[in-house]
């Protein structure tokens, strides 16, 4: 079965950096677009970034120039490198893959940006 396991979240000061990882299994990783979403308290889940099977990235406006998404097909892993973090980036970050009409999600990893 499809499994997505996120890691790498934590508490960081404003201006700091974190790298999130998502280890995937149960499907042919290399042929699917992978995405990172986030959900802050009281807000809807929103797209942060996604990367196609051909390594083409796409970013939400609030993170452009600060976040970088990448993938390592040999390791079935997608990463989110986050720089210049702001308090508004505080959220639970989720890994996503859409296979057919089904969306799959990881359990999420908490990112808190605070001094």
SVG drawing of the C-alpha trace seen along z (x, -y; Angstrom):
<svg xmlns="http://www.w3.org/2000/svg" viewBox="-11 -36 30 38">
<polyline fill="none" stroke="black" stroke-width="0.4" points="0.0,0.0 1.0,-3.6 3.0,-5.1 4.4,-8.5 6.5,-9.3 7.6,-12.8 10.5,-13.9 12.7,-16.8 10.3,-19.3 11.1,-21.2 11.4,-24.5 13.6,-27.1 14.2,-30.8 13.0,-33.3 15.6,-33.4 16.6,-29.9 16.5,-26.8 15.1,-23.3 15.1,-20.4 12.0,-18.1 12.1,-14.6 9.3,-12.4 10.1,-8.7 7.7,-7.0 6.8,-3.4 4.1,-1.2 4.1,-2.8 6.4,-3.6 7.8,-6.8 9.7,-8.0 6.6,-8.4 4.5,-10.6 4.4,-14.3 5.1,-14.7 3.9,-17.6 4.4,-19.4 1.4,-21.0 1.0,-22.8 -1.8,-23.5 -1.6,-26.2 -4.0,-26.3 -7.5,-27.5 -6.5,-27.6 -7.1,-25.4 -4.4,-23.1 -2.4,-24.8 0.0,-23.7 3.6,-24.7 5.5,-23.1 5.4,-20.2 7.9,-18.5 7.0,-16.6 8.4,-13.2 10.7,-15.2 12.1,-17.3 10.1,-20.4 9.3,-22.3 6.4,-24.6 6.1,-26.9 3.4,-28.8 4.0,-32.5 4.7,-32.9 7.6,-30.5 9.2,-31.4 12.9,-32.2 13.0,-30.7 12.0,-27.0 13.4,-24.4 11.8,-21.1 13.9,-18.2 13.6,-14.5 15.9,-11.5 14.2,-8.7 16.8,-6.1 15.8,-6.6 12.1,-7.2 12.4,-10.4 11.2,-14.0 12.8,-16.9 11.7,-20.4 14.6,-22.7 13.3,-25.8 15.4,-28.9 14.7,-32.3 11.9,-30.9 9.2,-33.3 6.7,-32.9 4.0,-32.7 5.6,-29.4 4.5,-27.7 2.3,-24.8 2.1,-21.0 3.7,-20.1 2.4,-17.1 3.7,-15.1 1.3,-14.2 1.0,-12.0 -2.1,-11.8 -2.5,-8.4 -5.5,-8.2 -8.4,-9.8 -6.9,-9.1 -4.9,-11.5 -2.4,-10.0 -1.0,-11.9 1.7,-11.4 1.1,-11.9 2.6,-15.4 5.6,-17.0 5.3,-20.1 7.4,-23.2 7.4,-26.0 9.2,-29.3 9.5,-31.4 12.1,-33.3"/>
</svg>
